[in-house]
Amino acid sequence: MAQSLQEYAEWLASRDDLIWPVAPGLVVPKATPFLKPLPGIKAVTFSVYGTLLHIADGCLLFDHEQQLRMQIALDKTIKEFNMWNSMSRKPGAPWEYMLSQYRSLLEDQQISSKTAKGEKPEINSVELWKQLITRLQKNEYSFDESFYGNLDDFSLKVAYFFHASLQGIQPMPEALAILEVLSKRGKKIALFADAQPFTLVHLLRGLSSQGKLPPLSELFTQECFCFSYREEVRKPSATLYERLLERFERSGIAPEEILHVGTRIEDDLAIARHFGMKTVLFAGDSLSVHASKAQVRNSDTKPDRLIISLGQLAEILD
């Protein structure tokens, strides 16, 4: 029976023949926390990358401006999945040919996405790799379905491997602890994030390194999750916020009873505020925080609270 993505990720981590990039040391910017308790909050939503997870470059990337990073990640992926024999024999290194194909499909996804005016389309990394693999199959490429699963399953694992080779990720300090505290206090917790099909595995692996994970249903209100790859639009698209609020409305929770935690004001927290949600700026990672002094002070964009560590949420929601 084919491995699940979680099992596959654990198998990769157990191998001693692979070297993975690591997230750089966490640098907390200079900021003064504002921790006055917020009454009436029934639910808390979190962005993932940069908030619950510390990631190199501050956010999940599909392409990197440093070509060496792309070279290493693509070269590892080609070798891991034995792709070279089915690739066109054009001049240059295998990774160069794959990079050209990858960027072409990435651009196609960006251009061909059908979204409403003002909405920002999301890229699906798994679909991109699925197209690349389908092209290879025309040159007699094959993979072990008994281990990887069908084409969709295999594409998911290749996408996970590529991104793991491109950017280092680790959990933010106190991530698991604050989720458990909020859950025990009866708060509904959901993920509201620009995300990919492998994001939940990224998060669960990170959290599990901080302690034993409780059942997912005890930690999160999964029916209220709102991931960009599922909705096909990313922040700051209004559709994403509307769909999140629709899910909470079915649970009897109003926008003003939801506290959203994120690192970006202009294209996340300010939009959540516009829709009536309460907001917390997490300024605990200099790579991911995007907030100017003007935005923090502007009455139209300023977050309701500011924290520099996730554990401070406990004080705000005391």
DOMAR-532590 format. One record per residue (C-alpha): residue number from 0; residue in one letter; x, y, z. Coordinates in steps of 0.2 Angstrom, whole numbers, plus 2048, in hexadecimal, padded with zeros to 3 digits. Example, Ala and Ser with C-alpha at 12.3 -4.5 7.8 and 13.67 -1.06 7.14 Angstrom:
SITE pos code   X   Y   Z
SITE   0    A 83E 7EA 827
SITE   1    S 844 7FB 824
END
This chain:
SITE pos code   X   Y   Z
SITE   0    M 800 800 800
SITE   1    A 807 811 7FB
SITE   2    Q 80D 81D 809
SITE   3    S 803 82C 80E
SITE   4    L 80C 83D 80D
SITE   5    Q 80E 83D 820
SITE   6    E 816 82C 81F
SITE   7    Y 821 830 810
SITE   8    A 827 840 819
SITE   9    E 82C 836 828
SITE  10    W 835 829 81D
SITE  11    L 83F 837 815
SITE  12    A 844 83F 826
SITE  13    S 84A 82E 82B
SITE  14    R 856 82C 81D
SITE  15    D 869 831 820
SITE  16    D 86D 833 80D
SITE  17    L 863 844 80B
SITE  18    I 868 855 811
SITE  19    W 85A 862 814
SITE  20    P 85B 875 815
SITE  21    V 858 87C 826
SITE  22    A 84E 88C 82A
SITE  23    P 85A 89A 82F
SITE  24    G 85B 89F 842
SITE  25    L 84C 8A8 848
SITE  26    V 84E 8BB 849
SITE  27    V 840 8C4 852
SITE  28    P 83E 8D6 84C
SITE  29    K 83D 8E5 859
SITE  30    A 82B 8E7 85D
SITE  31    T 821 8EB 86D
SITE  32    P 814 8DE 870
SITE  33    F 802 8E4 874
SITE  34    L 7FA 8D6 87E
SITE  35    K 7EA 8DE 885
SITE  36    P 7DD 8D0 887
SITE  37    L 7D0 8CE 879
SITE  38    P 7BF 8C9 87F
SITE  39    G 7B2 8BF 875
SITE  40    I 7BE 8B5 86A
SITE  41    K 7B7 8A4 866
SITE  42    A 7C3 89F 858
SITE  43    V 7D5 8A1 853
SITE  44    T 7DC 8A0 841
SITE  45    F 7EE 89E 83D
SITE  46    S 7F8 8A1 82D
SITE  47    V 805 893 82C
SITE  48    Y 815 898 823
SITE  49    G 81E 8A5 82D
SITE  50    T 811 8A4 83C
SITE  51    L 810 892 842
SITE  52    L 81F 88C 837
SITE  53    H 830 895 835
SITE  54    I 835 894 823
SITE  55    A 844 89A 81A
SITE  56    D 840 8A9 810
SITE  57    G 831 8AD 81B
SITE  58    C 824 8A5 80F
SITE  59    L 821 895 804
SITE  60    L 829 898 7F3
SITE  61    F 826 890 7E2
SITE  62    D 836 897 7DB
SITE  63    H 845 89F 7E2
SITE  64    E 84F 8AE 7DC
SITE  65    Q 85F 8A5 7E1
SITE  66    Q 862 899 7D3
SITE  67    L 86D 88E 7DD
SITE  68    R 85F 88A 7E9
SITE  69    M 854 885 7DA
SITE  70    Q 863 87B 7D3
SITE  71    I 865 871 7E3
SITE  72    A 853 86D 7E6
SITE  73    L 84F 868 7D4
SITE  74    D 85F 85E 7D3
SITE  75    K 85B 854 7E2
SITE  76    T 849 851 7DC
SITE  77    I 84F 84B 7CB
SITE  78    K 85B 83F 7D3
SITE  79    E 84F 839 7E1
SITE  80    F 841 834 7D5
SITE  81    N 84C 82E 7C6
SITE  82    M 846 83B 7BA
SITE  83    W 855 83E 7AF
SITE  84    N 853 82F 7A4
SITE  85    S 842 835 79E
SITE  86    M 847 847 79C
SITE  87    S 84C 84F 78B
SITE  88    R 85E 84E 787
SITE  89    K 861 861 784
SITE  90    P 872 86A 787
SITE  91    G 875 86F 799
SITE  92    A 872 866 7AA
SITE  93    P 862 85D 7AE
SITE  94    W 85D 86A 7BB
SITE  95    E 85E 878 7AE
SITE  96    Y 852 86F 7A2
SITE  97    M 846 86B 7B1
SITE  98    L 847 87D 7B7
SITE  99    S 841 883 7A6
SITE 100    Q 833 877 7A6
SITE 101    Y 82E 87B 7B8
SITE 102    R 82E 88E 7B5
SITE 103    S 824 88C 7A5
SITE 104    L 816 882 7AE
SITE 105    L 817 88E 7BD
SITE 106    E 814 89D 7B1
SITE 107    D 806 893 7A8
SITE 108    Q 7FD 891 7B9
SITE 109    Q 7FF 8A3 7BD
SITE 110    I 7F8 8A9 7AD
SITE 111    S 7EA 89C 7AA
SITE 112    S 7E2 89D 7BB
SITE 113    K 7D0 8A3 7BA
SITE 114    T 7CD 8AE 7C8
SITE 115    A 7C2 8BE 7CB
SITE 116    K 7C9 8CF 7C9
SITE 117    G 7D3 8D4 7D8
SITE 118    E 7D5 8C2 7DE
SITE 119    K 7E7 8BA 7DF
SITE 120    P 7E8 8A8 7D7
SITE 121    E 7F1 89B 7E1
SITE 122    I 7FE 88F 7D9
SITE 123    N 7FC 87C 7DD
SITE 124    S 80D 875 7DE
SITE 125    V 806 863 7DD
SITE 126    E 7FD 867 7CC
SITE 127    L 80D 86F 7C5
SITE 128    W 817 85F 7C9
SITE 129    K 809 854 7C3
SITE 130    Q 80B 85D 7B2
SITE 131    L 81E 85B 7B2
SITE 132    I 81C 848 7B6
SITE 133    T 80F 845 7A9
SITE 134    R 81C 84D 79C
SITE 135    L 829 841 7A2
SITE 136    Q 81D 832 7A0
SITE 137    K 81C 836 78E
SITE 138    N 82E 831 78E
SITE 139    E 82B 820 797
SITE 140    Y 82D 827 7A9
SITE 141    S 826 81C 7B6
SITE 142    F 825 81B 7C9
SITE 143    D 822 80E 7D7
SITE 144    E 80F 810 7D9
SITE 145    S 80F 803 7E7
SITE 146    F 81B 80F 7F1
SITE 147    Y 815 820 7EB
SITE 148    G 803 81D 7E6
SITE 149    N 7FB 824 7D6
SITE 150    L 800 833 7CC
SITE 151    D 7F7 83F 7D8
SITE 152    D 7FF 837 7E7
SITE 153    F 810 837 7DF
SITE 154    S 80F 849 7D9
SITE 155    L 80B 84E 7EB
SITE 156    K 81A 845 7F1
SITE 157    V 826 84C 7E4
SITE 158    A 81F 85E 7E8
SITE 159    Y 822 85B 7FA
SITE 160    F 834 855 7F7
SITE 161    F 838 864 7EC
SITE 162    H 832 871 7F8
SITE 163    A 83B 868 807
SITE 164    S 84B 869 7FC
SITE 165    L 848 87C 7F8
SITE 166    Q 843 883 809
SITE 167    G 847 87E 81B
SITE 168    I 838 87E 827
SITE 169    Q 837 87C 83A
SITE 170    P 829 880 847
SITE 171    M 828 891 84F
SITE 172    P 82C 890 862
SITE 173    E 81C 88D 86C
SITE 174    A 812 888 85D
SITE 175    L 80B 877 864
SITE 176    A 80A 87E 876
SITE 177    I 7FF 88D 871
SITE 178    L 7F3 882 866
SITE 179    E 7F1 876 874
SITE 180    V 7ED 885 881
SITE 181    L 7E0 88D 875
SITE 182    S 7D8 87C 872
SITE 183    K 7D7 878 884
SITE 184    R 7CF 889 887
SITE 185    G 7C1 885 87A
SITE 186    K 7C7 88F 86C
SITE 187    K 7C3 889 85A
SITE 188    I 7D4 889 851
SITE 189    A 7D5 889 83E
SITE 190    L 7E3 88B 831
SITE 191    F 7E0 899 825
SITE 192    A 7EF 89A 81A
SITE 193    D 7F7 89B 809
SITE 194    A 7FB 888 808
SITE 195    Q 7FE 879 7FD
SITE 196    P 7F8 867 7FE
SITE 197    F 807 863 809
SITE 198    T 806 871 815
SITE 199    L 7FD 868 822
SITE 200    V 80A 85B 822
SITE 201    H 817 868 824
SITE 202    L 80E 86F 833
SITE 203    L 80A 85E 83B
SITE 204    R 81D 859 83A
SITE 205    G 822 869 841
SITE 206    L 816 869 850
SITE 207    S 81A 856 853
SITE 208    S 82C 85B 856
SITE 209    Q 827 866 865
SITE 210    G 81D 858 86E
SITE 211    K 810 84B 86C
SITE 212    L 802 851 861
SITE 213    P 7F0 84E 867
SITE 214    P 7E3 848 85A
SITE 215    L 7E1 854 84C
SITE 216    S 7CE 856 850
SITE 217    E 7D3 85C 862
SITE 218    L 7DF 869 85C
SITE 219    F 7D6 870 84D
SITE 220    T 7C5 874 846
SITE 221    Q 7C9 86D 836
SITE 222    E 7B8 871 82D
SITE 223    C 7BD 883 82F
SITE 224    F 7CE 881 826
SITE 225    C 7D1 88D 817
SITE 226    F 7E0 889 80C
SITE 227    S 7E4 893 7FD
SITE 228    Y 7E8 884 7F2
SITE 229    R 7D6 87D 7F5
SITE 230    E 7CD 88D 7F1
SITE 231    E 7D9 891 7E2
SITE 232    V 7DC 8A3 7E8
SITE 233    R 7E9 8A9 7F5
SITE 234    K 7E9 8B8 801
SITE 235    P 7E4 8C6 800
SITE 236    S 7D6 8BF 7F5
SITE 237    A 7C5 8C4 7FD
SITE 238    T 7BE 8B3 7F8
SITE 239    L 7CA 8AA 804
SITE 240    Y 7C4 8B5 812
SITE 241    E 7B1 8B3 80E
SITE 242    R 7B3 8A0 80D
SITE 243    L 7BB 89F 81E
SITE 244    L 7AE 8AA 826
SITE 245    E 7A0 89F 81E
SITE 246    R 7A7 890 826
SITE 247    F 7A8 898 837
SITE 248    E 796 89F 835
SITE 249    R 790 88D 833
SITE 250    S 798 88A 845
SITE 251    G 78F 899 84B
SITE 252    I 79E 8A4 84C
SITE 253    A 79E 8B6 846
SITE 254    P 7AD 8BF 83E
SITE 255    E 7B0 8CA 84E
SITE 256    E 7B2 8BA 858
SITE 257    I 7C0 8B4 84D
SITE 258    L 7D2 8B9 851
SITE 259    H 7DE 8B7 842
SITE 260    V 7F1 8B5 845
SITE 261    G 7FD 8B9 837
SITE 262    T 80D 8C3 832
SITE 263    R 807 8CE 824
SITE 264    I 7FC 8DD 826
SITE 265    E 7F8 8E3 814
SITE 266    D 7F4 8D3 80C
SITE 267    D 7ED 8C9 81A
SITE 268    L 7E9 8D1 82B
SITE 269    A 7E2 8E1 824
SITE 270    I 7D6 8D7 819
SITE 271    A 7D1 8CD 828
SITE 272    R 7CD 8DD 831
SITE 273    H 7C3 8E3 822
SITE 274    F 7B8 8D4 824
SITE 275    G 7B5 8D7 836
SITE 276    M 7C2 8CB 83E
SITE 277    K 7CD 8CF 84C
SITE 278    T 7E0 8CE 848
SITE 279    V 7F1 8CB 850
SITE 280    L 801 8CF 848
SITE 281    F 80E 8C2 84C
SITE 282    A 81F 8CB 84B
SITE 283    G 829 8BC 850
SITE 284    D 833 8B9 840
SITE 285    S 83C 8C7 837
SITE 286    L 83B 8BD 827
SITE 287    S 828 8BB 826
SITE 288    V 822 8CB 82E
SITE 289    H 81C 8D8 822
SITE 290    A 815 8E7 82C
SITE 291    S 81B 8F9 82B
SITE 292    K 819 906 839
SITE 293    A 80C 90F 82F
SITE 294    Q 802 8FF 82D
SITE 295    V 803 8FB 83F
SITE 296    R 7FD 90D 844
SITE 297    N 7F0 90F 836
SITE 298    S 7DE 90D 83D
SITE 299    D 7D9 904 82D
SITE 300    T 7E7 8F7 82D
SITE 301    K 7EE 8F6 83F
SITE 302    P 7EC 8E5 847
SITE 303    D 7E2 8E3 858
SITE 304    R 7F1 8DC 860
SITE 305    L 804 8D9 85D
SITE 306    I 80E 8CA 864
SITE 307    I 820 8C5 862
SITE 308    S 81E 8B3 868
SITE 309    L 80F 8A7 865
SITE 310    G 80E 8A4 878
SITE 311    Q 808 8B6 87A
SITE 312    L 7F8 8B1 873
SITE 313    A 7F3 8A8 883
SITE 314    E 7F4 8B9 88C
SITE 315    I 7E9 8C2 87F
SITE 316    L 7DC 8B4 880
SITE 317    D 7DD 8B2 893
END
